[in-house]
Amino acid sequence: MAHGMGTTTSTRESRLPGTLALAGSVLMLLGAALWATTGTDIDRALATGEMSAYLVSAAEHRTVLIANLSIWIVGVLGLGAAGTVMSNVGSGPLALRELARAVYWIAVPLAISAFLAWLALIVQGSANPDPTEVAIAEVVGWYAYRADAVATALIVGAGPALLGSAGRGDWVPDWLFRWGLLAGLAGVLSFLPYYVPVVPLGVSLIIVPVGIGWTLAAAIVLLGPKQTRQRGRGEGPLREGI
């Protein structure tokens, strides 16, 4: 720690959340890349009533989708742990830091339940689904997709907005604070397709690059050089800390 009357985010304090944020983000992106190779799209299947065709396609890509969802489960645990530990970094407003922690604690179990429901469709689904199987899949799929959407908006939308606001002027630079607010706005916009039919489904995906991007940027800030904000009278505004 630097000497004097300033405060600093120490290397030891920031290394763990930075590492967790980086690992969680990379895993989520890796899972998304695997999912993209399958060409399956459960939200569009639900919107267009093509769940039967989705189950057939999912059966063809079962191994990749199982790997995709398994990686996402581990990745979201990493993001949740990162957000929780990140809420302890610095000395920002306690209410904001506790609210951010609560958001991650609520959202991570919700995301895992969504991924498990999604996995059930993949593992138990057949290449020749009958009407009963399709009807069950529509119900389970509806829950999986909506729960995933809510969890995503919380983890990479509300979480960054709250953590960025709590850490502003401490460990969060102004550009990362503004990015966090943008992520929060993207989280709100991600729900528009559910309530405004004319809004395309693609709008809900904006939250992913914005929110995951914030988490990666926060990891870089936390793992980079630390600085001390001086509070002593007549001292310079910033000084590096160890």
Short mmCIF file of the C-alpha atoms (twelve columns), coordinates in Angstrom:
data_MODEL
# 
_entry.id   MODEL 
# 
loop_
_atom_site.group_PDB 
_atom_site.id 
_atom_site.type_symbol 
_atom_site.label_atom_id 
_atom_site.label_alt_id 
_atom_site.label_comp_id 
_atom_site.label_asym_id 
_atom_site.label_seq_id 
_atom_site.Cartn_x 
_atom_site.Cartn_y 
_atom_site.Cartn_z 
_atom_site.pdbx_PDB_model_num 
ATOM 1   C CA . MET A 1   0.000   0.000   0.000   1 
ATOM 2   C CA . ALA A 2   1.193   3.528   -0.635  1 
ATOM 3   C CA . HIS A 3   1.988   5.607   2.422   1 
ATOM 4   C CA . GLY A 4   0.186   8.795   3.338   1 
ATOM 5   C CA . MET A 5   -3.503  9.678   3.631   1 
ATOM 6   C CA . GLY A 6   -4.620  8.193   0.331   1 
ATOM 7   C CA . THR A 7   -6.568  4.979   -0.281  1 
ATOM 8   C CA . THR A 8   -5.720  2.341   -2.817  1 
ATOM 9   C CA . THR A 9   -6.977  -0.906  -4.217  1 
ATOM 10  C CA . SER A 10  -4.098  -3.252  -3.462  1 
ATOM 11  C CA . THR A 11  -2.806  -5.821  -5.902  1 
ATOM 12  C CA . ARG A 12  -3.805  -8.587  -3.492  1 
ATOM 13  C CA . GLU A 13  -7.331  -7.195  -3.099  1 
ATOM 14  C CA . SER A 14  -7.969  -6.908  -6.840  1 
ATOM 15  C CA . ARG A 15  -6.174  -9.986  -8.186  1 
ATOM 16  C CA . LEU A 16  -8.892  -12.496 -7.240  1 
ATOM 17  C CA . PRO A 17  -11.917 -10.619 -8.653  1 
ATOM 18  C CA . GLY A 18  -9.940  -9.708  -11.767 1 
ATOM 19  C CA . THR A 19  -8.937  -13.311 -12.370 1 
ATOM 20  C CA . LEU A 20  -12.470 -14.613 -11.741 1 
ATOM 21  C CA . ALA A 21  -13.996 -11.986 -14.042 1 
ATOM 22  C CA . LEU A 22  -11.535 -12.838 -16.797 1 
ATOM 23  C CA . ALA A 23  -12.028 -16.604 -16.458 1 
ATOM 24  C CA . GLY A 24  -15.821 -16.348 -16.260 1 
ATOM 25  C CA . SER A 25  -16.030 -14.078 -19.300 1 
ATOM 26  C CA . VAL A 26  -13.760 -16.295 -21.407 1 
ATOM 27  C CA . LEU A 27  -15.806 -19.379 -20.502 1 
ATOM 28  C CA . MET A 28  -19.089 -17.668 -21.394 1 
ATOM 29  C CA . LEU A 29  -17.665 -16.574 -24.759 1 
ATOM 30  C CA . LEU A 30  -16.306 -20.063 -25.403 1 
ATOM 31  C CA . GLY A 31  -19.706 -21.571 -24.652 1 
ATOM 32  C CA . ALA A 32  -21.369 -19.044 -26.954 1 
ATOM 33  C CA . ALA A 33  -18.945 -19.932 -29.749 1 
ATOM 34  C CA . LEU A 34  -19.816 -23.614 -29.388 1 
ATOM 35  C CA . TRP A 35  -23.530 -22.830 -29.404 1 
ATOM 36  C CA . ALA A 36  -23.179 -20.707 -32.544 1 
ATOM 37  C CA . THR A 37  -21.687 -23.644 -34.465 1 
ATOM 38  C CA . THR A 38  -24.891 -25.680 -33.965 1 
ATOM 39  C CA . GLY A 39  -27.261 -23.240 -35.620 1 
ATOM 40  C CA . THR A 40  -29.930 -24.032 -33.008 1 
ATOM 41  C CA . ASP A 41  -32.048 -21.206 -31.626 1 
ATOM 42  C CA . ILE A 42  -34.531 -22.047 -28.888 1 
ATOM 43  C CA . ASP A 43  -35.949 -18.524 -28.577 1 
ATOM 44  C CA . ARG A 44  -36.834 -18.400 -32.268 1 
ATOM 45  C CA . ALA A 45  -38.297 -21.897 -32.065 1 
ATOM 46  C CA . LEU A 46  -40.540 -20.737 -29.229 1 
ATOM 47  C CA . ALA A 47  -41.508 -17.550 -31.064 1 
ATOM 48  C CA . THR A 48  -42.355 -19.324 -34.326 1 
ATOM 49  C CA . GLY A 49  -43.834 -22.526 -32.928 1 
ATOM 50  C CA . GLU A 50  -41.088 -24.675 -34.428 1 
ATOM 51  C CA . MET A 51  -40.106 -26.576 -31.288 1 
ATOM 52  C CA . SER A 52  -40.334 -29.911 -33.106 1 
ATOM 53  C CA . ALA A 53  -37.712 -28.789 -35.628 1 
ATOM 54  C CA . TYR A 54  -35.568 -27.443 -32.766 1 
ATOM 55  C CA . LEU A 55  -35.617 -30.800 -30.972 1 
ATOM 56  C CA . VAL A 56  -34.556 -32.566 -34.148 1 
ATOM 57  C CA . SER A 57  -31.677 -30.131 -34.677 1 
ATOM 58  C CA . ALA A 58  -30.703 -30.306 -30.995 1 
ATOM 59  C CA . ALA A 59  -30.539 -34.098 -31.194 1 
ATOM 60  C CA . GLU A 60  -28.151 -33.802 -34.137 1 
ATOM 61  C CA . HIS A 61  -25.857 -31.474 -32.168 1 
ATOM 62  C CA . ARG A 62  -26.382 -33.024 -28.727 1 
ATOM 63  C CA . THR A 63  -22.692 -33.438 -27.816 1 
ATOM 64  C CA . VAL A 64  -21.770 -29.842 -28.684 1 
ATOM 65  C CA . LEU A 65  -24.812 -28.391 -26.907 1 
ATOM 66  C CA . ILE A 66  -24.111 -30.399 -23.762 1 
ATOM 67  C CA . ALA A 67  -20.549 -29.074 -23.788 1 
ATOM 68  C CA . ASN A 68  -21.848 -25.548 -24.448 1 
ATOM 69  C CA . LEU A 69  -24.292 -25.570 -21.522 1 
ATOM 70  C CA . SER A 70  -21.815 -27.277 -19.182 1 
ATOM 71  C CA . ILE A 71  -19.257 -24.558 -19.906 1 
ATOM 72  C CA . TRP A 72  -21.899 -21.881 -19.329 1 
ATOM 73  C CA . ILE A 73  -22.726 -23.353 -15.915 1 
ATOM 74  C CA . VAL A 74  -19.087 -23.131 -14.852 1 
ATOM 75  C CA . GLY A 75  -18.720 -19.716 -16.490 1 
ATOM 76  C CA . VAL A 76  -21.719 -18.188 -14.735 1 
ATOM 77  C CA . LEU A 77  -20.391 -19.467 -11.417 1 
ATOM 78  C CA . GLY A 78  -17.162 -17.609 -12.231 1 
ATOM 79  C CA . LEU A 79  -19.038 -14.405 -13.079 1 
ATOM 80  C CA . GLY A 80  -21.083 -14.665 -9.898  1 
ATOM 81  C CA . ALA A 81  -17.985 -15.207 -7.775  1 
ATOM 82  C CA . ALA A 82  -16.259 -12.312 -9.558  1 
ATOM 83  C CA . GLY A 83  -19.175 -9.958  -8.923  1 
ATOM 84  C CA . THR A 84  -19.401 -10.987 -5.283  1 
ATOM 85  C CA . VAL A 85  -15.692 -10.466 -4.635  1 
ATOM 86  C CA . MET A 86  -15.675 -7.288  -6.730  1 
ATOM 87  C CA . SER A 87  -18.347 -5.826  -4.460  1 
ATOM 88  C CA . ASN A 88  -15.773 -5.961  -1.653  1 
ATOM 89  C CA . VAL A 89  -13.141 -4.015  -3.590  1 
ATOM 90  C CA . GLY A 90  -12.576 -0.420  -2.571  1 
ATOM 91  C CA . SER A 91  -14.625 1.672   -0.170  1 
ATOM 92  C CA . GLY A 92  -17.542 2.858   -2.279  1 
ATOM 93  C CA . PRO A 93  -21.114 3.295   -0.991  1 
ATOM 94  C CA . LEU A 94  -21.996 0.232   1.086   1 
ATOM 95  C CA . ALA A 95  -25.627 0.146   -0.075  1 
ATOM 96  C CA . LEU A 96  -24.616 -0.097  -3.737  1 
ATOM 97  C CA . ARG A 97  -22.020 -2.784  -3.044  1 
ATOM 98  C CA . GLU A 98  -24.481 -4.882  -1.026  1 
ATOM 99  C CA . LEU A 99  -27.156 -4.485  -3.700  1 
ATOM 100 C CA . ALA A 100 -24.690 -5.604  -6.368  1 
ATOM 101 C CA . ARG A 101 -23.794 -8.645  -4.262  1 
ATOM 102 C CA . ALA A 102 -27.491 -9.513  -3.864  1 
ATOM 103 C CA . VAL A 103 -28.007 -9.251  -7.637  1 
ATOM 104 C CA . TYR A 104 -25.313 -11.852 -8.297  1 
ATOM 105 C CA . TRP A 105 -26.543 -14.149 -5.519  1 
ATOM 106 C CA . ILE A 106 -30.053 -14.100 -6.992  1 
ATOM 107 C CA . ALA A 107 -29.083 -14.301 -10.648 1 
ATOM 108 C CA . VAL A 108 -26.510 -17.110 -10.606 1 
ATOM 109 C CA . PRO A 109 -28.855 -19.826 -9.241  1 
ATOM 110 C CA . LEU A 110 -31.510 -18.626 -11.681 1 
ATOM 111 C CA . ALA A 111 -29.072 -18.951 -14.591 1 
ATOM 112 C CA . ILE A 112 -27.969 -22.424 -13.501 1 
ATOM 113 C CA . SER A 113 -31.582 -23.601 -13.223 1 
ATOM 114 C CA . ALA A 114 -32.192 -22.256 -16.748 1 
ATOM 115 C CA . PHE A 115 -29.164 -24.092 -18.136 1 
ATOM 116 C CA . LEU A 116 -30.189 -27.326 -16.395 1 
ATOM 117 C CA . ALA A 117 -33.709 -27.082 -17.838 1 
ATOM 118 C CA . TRP A 118 -32.165 -26.445 -21.240 1 
ATOM 119 C CA . LEU A 119 -29.889 -29.451 -20.751 1 
ATOM 120 C CA . ALA A 120 -32.924 -31.587 -19.965 1 
ATOM 121 C CA . LEU A 121 -34.357 -30.753 -23.375 1 
ATOM 122 C CA . ILE A 122 -31.094 -31.653 -25.078 1 
ATOM 123 C CA . VAL A 123 -30.366 -34.869 -23.185 1 
ATOM 124 C CA . GLN A 124 -33.913 -36.229 -23.025 1 
ATOM 125 C CA . GLY A 125 -35.104 -34.969 -26.401 1 
ATOM 126 C CA . SER A 126 -35.372 -37.316 -29.368 1 
ATOM 127 C CA . ALA A 127 -34.729 -36.987 -33.078 1 
ATOM 128 C CA . ASN A 128 -38.362 -37.927 -33.756 1 
ATOM 129 C CA . PRO A 129 -40.383 -36.039 -31.142 1 
ATOM 130 C CA . ASP A 130 -44.060 -36.860 -30.711 1 
ATOM 131 C CA . PRO A 131 -46.701 -34.191 -29.948 1 
ATOM 132 C CA . THR A 132 -46.523 -34.836 -26.182 1 
ATOM 133 C CA . GLU A 133 -42.757 -34.375 -26.154 1 
ATOM 134 C CA . VAL A 134 -43.062 -31.176 -28.170 1 
ATOM 135 C CA . ALA A 135 -45.683 -29.785 -25.762 1 
ATOM 136 C CA . ILE A 136 -43.493 -30.544 -22.738 1 
ATOM 137 C CA . ALA A 137 -40.457 -29.064 -24.490 1 
ATOM 138 C CA . GLU A 138 -42.347 -25.838 -25.164 1 
ATOM 139 C CA . VAL A 139 -43.110 -25.411 -21.458 1 
ATOM 140 C CA . VAL A 140 -39.611 -26.346 -20.261 1 
ATOM 141 C CA . GLY A 141 -38.032 -24.293 -23.048 1 
ATOM 142 C CA . TRP A 142 -40.147 -21.258 -22.191 1 
ATOM 143 C CA . TYR A 143 -38.876 -21.375 -18.613 1 
ATOM 144 C CA . ALA A 144 -35.264 -22.008 -19.653 1 
ATOM 145 C CA . TYR A 145 -35.166 -19.112 -22.092 1 
ATOM 146 C CA . ARG A 146 -36.982 -16.579 -19.887 1 
ATOM 147 C CA . ALA A 147 -34.971 -17.494 -16.777 1 
ATOM 148 C CA . ASP A 148 -31.758 -17.201 -18.808 1 
ATOM 149 C CA . ALA A 149 -32.846 -13.793 -20.106 1 
ATOM 150 C CA . VAL A 150 -33.587 -12.454 -16.618 1 
ATOM 151 C CA . ALA A 151 -30.338 -13.853 -15.206 1 
ATOM 152 C CA . THR A 152 -28.349 -12.374 -18.094 1 
ATOM 153 C CA . ALA A 153 -29.882 -8.935  -17.599 1 
ATOM 154 C CA . LEU A 154 -28.947 -9.093  -13.913 1 
ATOM 155 C CA . ILE A 155 -25.435 -10.556 -14.195 1 
ATOM 156 C CA . VAL A 156 -24.083 -8.525  -17.113 1 
ATOM 157 C CA . GLY A 157 -26.523 -5.612  -16.941 1 
ATOM 158 C CA . ALA A 158 -27.543 -4.626  -13.428 1 
ATOM 159 C CA . GLY A 159 -24.334 -6.023  -11.900 1 
ATOM 160 C CA . PRO A 160 -21.945 -3.849  -13.953 1 
ATOM 161 C CA . ALA A 161 -24.162 -0.786  -13.472 1 
ATOM 162 C CA . LEU A 162 -24.144 -1.200  -9.678  1 
ATOM 163 C CA . LEU A 163 -20.479 -2.163  -9.354  1 
ATOM 164 C CA . GLY A 164 -19.431 0.669   -11.651 1 
ATOM 165 C CA . SER A 165 -21.446 3.173   -9.624  1 
ATOM 166 C CA . ALA A 166 -20.143 1.824   -6.319  1 
ATOM 167 C CA . GLY A 167 -16.509 1.887   -7.440  1 
ATOM 168 C CA . ARG A 168 -16.543 5.203   -9.280  1 
ATOM 169 C CA . GLY A 169 -13.751 7.432   -8.035  1 
ATOM 170 C CA . ASP A 170 -12.206 4.487   -6.252  1 
ATOM 171 C CA . TRP A 171 -11.095 1.631   -8.520  1 
ATOM 172 C CA . VAL A 172 -13.524 2.310   -11.410 1 
ATOM 173 C CA . PRO A 173 -12.381 4.943   -13.949 1 
ATOM 174 C CA . ASP A 174 -15.021 7.215   -15.471 1 
ATOM 175 C CA . TRP A 175 -15.062 5.374   -18.809 1 
ATOM 176 C CA . LEU A 176 -15.772 2.053   -17.073 1 
ATOM 177 C CA . PHE A 177 -18.487 3.697   -14.971 1 
ATOM 178 C CA . ARG A 178 -20.226 4.972   -18.120 1 
ATOM 179 C CA . TRP A 179 -19.830 1.556   -19.743 1 
ATOM 180 C CA . GLY A 180 -21.522 0.014   -16.697 1 
ATOM 181 C CA . LEU A 181 -24.496 2.355   -17.085 1 
ATOM 182 C CA . LEU A 182 -24.695 1.380   -20.758 1 
ATOM 183 C CA . ALA A 183 -24.728 -2.284  -19.740 1 
ATOM 184 C CA . GLY A 184 -27.581 -1.584  -17.339 1 
ATOM 185 C CA . LEU A 185 -29.528 0.148   -20.121 1 
ATOM 186 C CA . ALA A 186 -28.851 -2.785  -22.455 1 
ATOM 187 C CA . GLY A 187 -30.242 -5.091  -19.775 1 
ATOM 188 C CA . VAL A 188 -33.494 -3.120  -19.746 1 
ATOM 189 C CA . LEU A 189 -33.654 -3.081  -23.560 1 
ATOM 190 C CA . SER A 190 -33.179 -6.857  -23.657 1 
ATOM 191 C CA . PHE A 191 -36.746 -7.277  -22.392 1 
ATOM 192 C CA . LEU A 192 -38.366 -5.142  -25.103 1 
ATOM 193 C CA . PRO A 193 -38.949 -8.013  -27.585 1 
ATOM 194 C CA . TYR A 194 -41.093 -9.776  -24.954 1 
ATOM 195 C CA . TYR A 195 -43.445 -6.847  -24.515 1 
ATOM 196 C CA . VAL A 196 -43.251 -4.962  -27.822 1 
ATOM 197 C CA . PRO A 197 -43.933 -7.405  -30.691 1 
ATOM 198 C CA . VAL A 198 -42.488 -5.101  -33.370 1 
ATOM 199 C CA . VAL A 199 -39.058 -5.126  -31.694 1 
ATOM 200 C CA . PRO A 200 -36.898 -7.884  -33.251 1 
ATOM 201 C CA . LEU A 201 -35.525 -10.676 -31.058 1 
ATOM 202 C CA . GLY A 202 -31.983 -9.618  -31.955 1 
ATOM 203 C CA . VAL A 203 -32.301 -6.553  -29.716 1 
ATOM 204 C CA . SER A 204 -32.179 -8.814  -26.668 1 
ATOM 205 C CA . LEU A 205 -28.700 -9.986  -27.667 1 
ATOM 206 C CA . ILE A 206 -27.159 -6.508  -27.332 1 
ATOM 207 C CA . ILE A 207 -26.676 -7.115  -23.605 1 
ATOM 208 C CA . VAL A 208 -24.211 -9.957  -24.236 1 
ATOM 209 C CA . PRO A 209 -21.323 -8.082  -25.927 1 
ATOM 210 C CA . VAL A 210 -21.907 -4.928  -23.856 1 
ATOM 211 C CA . GLY A 211 -22.125 -6.741  -20.515 1 
ATOM 212 C CA . ILE A 212 -19.418 -9.346  -21.101 1 
ATOM 213 C CA . GLY A 213 -17.249 -6.591  -22.561 1 
ATOM 214 C CA . TRP A 214 -17.637 -4.584  -19.335 1 
ATOM 215 C CA . THR A 215 -16.641 -7.611  -17.267 1 
ATOM 216 C CA . LEU A 216 -13.521 -8.153  -19.376 1 
ATOM 217 C CA . ALA A 217 -12.645 -4.452  -19.134 1 
ATOM 218 C CA . ALA A 218 -13.142 -4.545  -15.349 1 
ATOM 219 C CA . ALA A 219 -10.820 -7.554  -15.165 1 
ATOM 220 C CA . ILE A 220 -8.147  -5.635  -17.066 1 
ATOM 221 C CA . VAL A 221 -8.516  -2.653  -14.716 1 
ATOM 222 C CA . LEU A 222 -8.322  -4.855  -11.632 1 
ATOM 223 C CA . LEU A 223 -5.316  -6.801  -12.880 1 
ATOM 224 C CA . GLY A 224 -3.502  -3.691  -14.141 1 
ATOM 225 C CA . PRO A 225 -1.361  -1.157  -12.233 1 
ATOM 226 C CA . LYS A 226 -3.019  0.186   -9.097  1 
ATOM 227 C CA . GLN A 227 -3.195  3.849   -8.132  1 
ATOM 228 C CA . THR A 228 -3.836  5.738   -4.920  1 
ATOM 229 C CA . ARG A 229 -6.272  8.624   -4.731  1 
ATOM 230 C CA . GLN A 230 -4.789  11.135  -2.275  1 
ATOM 231 C CA . ARG A 231 -7.028  12.771  0.300   1 
ATOM 232 C CA . GLY A 232 -4.392  14.697  2.232   1 
ATOM 233 C CA . ARG A 233 -4.382  18.466  2.071   1 
ATOM 234 C CA . GLY A 234 -2.000  19.817  -0.536  1 
ATOM 235 C CA . GLU A 235 -1.091  16.385  -1.909  1 
ATOM 236 C CA . GLY A 236 -1.196  15.424  -5.590  1 
ATOM 237 C CA . PRO A 237 -4.384  13.832  -6.960  1 
ATOM 238 C CA . LEU A 238 -2.964  10.409  -7.779  1 
ATOM 239 C CA . ARG A 239 -0.060  8.299   -6.721  1 
ATOM 240 C CA . GLU A 240 0.768   4.725   -7.586  1 
ATOM 241 C CA . GLY A 241 0.312   2.097   -4.896  1 
ATOM 242 C CA . ILE A 242 1.698   -1.409  -4.574  1 
# 
